[in-house]
Amino acid sequence: MIRRPPRSTLDRSSAASDVYKRQVQKRGAAIIAARKSSSALSAAKAVRDHIRSWYFGTKEGEWVSMGVISKGNPYGIDENLCFSFPCTCKDFKYTIVSGIKWDEFSKGKIEETQKELQDERKDALGA
């Protein structure tokens, strides 16, 4: 799936944000209800798409979102988290795309996600 920065035409109101967040949080249950089966197929498709991008590479000028280790990232995300970044792929290597300017809504969601991942890491490591 090709990813591009969010457009300013999207509804950024707190009401729309709350609806979106609830939908994302319940997407697994929605898939199960719609398909009458597990959301594992959706997860498998995401893995397939991830590997396809890594194996075949991305087209010139395009990037994909990939969950990669955040070490040395250009966005200031805490080190050693598995985080979704815009990436290009070539010759079985990925490169995190730098220089993307996020709007305030997106920055807030990125910070929220980072905090959730930091808390999960802390819980998992018992720190």
C-alpha positions in Angstrom: 0.0 0.0 0.0 1.4 3.4 -1.0 1.5 5.9 1.9 1.5 9.7 1.5 1.3 12.4 4.1 -2.2 13.1 5.4 -4.1 15.7 3.4 -5.2 18.9 5.1 -8.8 18.2 3.8 -9.3 15.5 6.3 -11.5 16.2 9.2 -9.2 16.9 12.2 -11.9 17.7 14.8 -11.7 16.0 18.1 -15.1 14.2 17.4 -13.8 12.8 14.1 -10.5 11.9 15.9 -12.4 10.0 18.6 -14.5 8.1 16.0 -11.4 7.2 14.1 -9.6 6.0 17.2 -12.5 3.8 18.2 -12.7 2.3 14.7 -9.0 1.5 14.7 -9.1 0.0 18.1 -12.0 -2.3 17.1 -10.9 -3.2 13.6 -10.1 -6.8 14.5 -13.5 -7.4 15.9 -15.1 -5.7 12.9 -13.1 -8.1 10.6 -14.2 -11.1 12.5 -17.9 -10.0 12.5 -17.8 -9.3 8.7 -15.9 -12.4 7.7 -17.3 -14.7 10.4 -13.7 -15.8 10.9 -10.4 -14.7 12.4 -8.6 -11.5 11.5 -5.5 -13.6 11.0 -6.0 -13.4 7.2 -5.7 -9.6 7.4 -2.5 -9.9 9.5 -1.1 -12.4 7.0 -1.9 -10.0 4.1 0.0 -7.2 5.9 3.0 -9.5 6.4 2.8 -10.5 2.7 2.7 -6.8 1.6 5.6 -6.0 3.9 7.8 -8.8 2.5 6.8 -7.9 -1.1 7.9 -4.3 -0.7 11.2 -5.4 0.9 11.8 -8.1 -1.7 10.8 -6.3 -4.9 11.5 -2.8 -3.8 9.5 0.3 -4.0 8.9 2.3 -7.2 10.9 5.6 -7.6 9.2 8.4 -5.7 6.9 6.1 -3.7 7.2 4.8 -0.1 5.4 2.3 2.1 4.8 2.2 5.8 6.9 -0.5 7.4 7.3 -1.6 11.1 11.0 -1.4 11.7 13.3 -0.8 14.6 13.5 2.9 15.4 17.2 3.1 16.1 18.7 6.1 14.3 15.4 7.3 12.9 15.2 10.9 11.6 11.9 11.6 13.5 13.1 11.6 17.1 11.1 8.4 18.0 12.5 6.7 21.0 15.3 4.2 20.2 14.6 0.4 20.0 10.9 0.5 19.4 9.3 -1.4 16.5 7.6 1.6 14.9 5.9 2.3 11.6 8.0 4.6 9.4 7.7 5.7 5.8 10.3 3.6 4.0 11.7 2.9 0.6 13.1 -0.5 -0.3 15.9 -1.5 -2.7 18.1 -4.6 -2.9 16.6 -6.2 0.2 17.3 -3.2 2.3 14.9 -0.5 3.7 15.7 3.2 4.2 13.5 5.4 6.4 12.3 8.3 4.4 13.3 11.6 6.1 11.9 15.1 5.8 8.2 14.4 5.8 6.4 17.2 7.6 3.5 16.0 9.7 0.6 18.2 10.7 -0.3 18.7 14.3 -3.0 16.1 14.3 -0.6 13.5 12.9 2.2 14.5 15.3 -0.2 14.0 18.2 -1.2 10.5 17.0 2.5 9.6 16.5 3.3 10.8 20.1 0.4 8.9 21.4 1.5 5.7 19.7 5.1 6.1 20.9 3.9 6.5 24.5 1.7 3.3 24.2 4.7 1.4 22.8 7.0 2.7 25.5 4.5 1.6 28.2 4.2 -1.8 26.6 7.9 -2.2 26.5 8.2 -1.2 30.1 5.5 -3.7 31.1 7.1 -6.5 29.0 10.5 -5.9 30.6 9.2 -5.4 34.0 10.9 -2.1 34.4 
